[in-house]
């Protein structure tokens, strides 16, 4: 029991475990109850699922308020929370940082929908099997993000200058995104896909929802284990998220170095986006100009690391970060809908 009270990365171990158990319970309910049988997820069901996950993500903000208002040492790794005069101020600052991180991560992840839809299209994965790929993909995300965020937190604690490295990464990524808005990845020439096809036995056709299947070898007749295209699809989705995380993890650390807020905002944002994928995939073309807003958000977050030292004594107020980020993203969404209104007759 004493171990449960041990503080790890600024938060008691039992709170970390409670969060992970809550996420696993949500996923178990998703796969075991809501999607026990494979079926095509329509836009209406996708929106209902997304509303549920967004509600959970917003409800977690109340939990964040309670945690950071109750534990006096919570938030010590973030200068804005550490400078709070009262527990109530610290708690509200934590909520603002969480909401900023949640908004940034969720919107940045929307750009990943385009890549995932290209992967599904390349492998001709039926819609009724796509949820299974995304579900198992989120389990990989939970582990990969934990590793990357843990490493990032260790670097931030050990090397103060690493935040400037994150800032440069975000500035370069934002500029690159602006220059490559219309770039379409070539899935067929992906080096990882070519490597897998060279070294793995892969079936030509899907075998239901199976990731692997035993088939007779065409030469020996022996039963051998084969990977299905669905497994290749899952691996590429995981790699796409890993590449995406290289940009998104520095973005959230630039908002707050607090690992608990970084990790929880990441996971809740991705859980909700996975549910919304089936609605977004059908209308992703209507959000073309959102990519420009995303690029500007990355540039702003990267720049504020340097501007904070010059203009705000090292601590850009959380309210300013949330306001600017929300304004840029809202502008990108509204401008996209306005520019593409003729496509739907709106």
Buried (B, 14 or more C-beta within 10 A) or exposed (E): EEEEEEEEBBBBBEBBEEBBEBBEEBBEEBBEEBBEEBEEBEEEBBBBBBEBBBEBBBEBBEBBBEBBBEBEEBBBBBBBBBBBEEBEBBBBBBBBBBBBBBBBBBBBBBBBBBBBBBBBEBBEBEBBBBBBBBBBBBEBBBEBBBEBBBEBBEBBBEEEEBBBEBBBBBBBBBBEBBEEEEEEBEBEEBEEBEEBEEEBEBBEEBBEBBBBBEEEEEEEEEEEEBBBBBBBBBBBBBBBBBEBBEBBBBBBBBBBBBBBBBBBBBBBBBBBBBBBBBBBBEEBEBBBBBBBBBBBBBBBBBBBBBEBBEEEEEBBEBEBBBEBBBEBBEBBBEBBBEEBEEEEEE
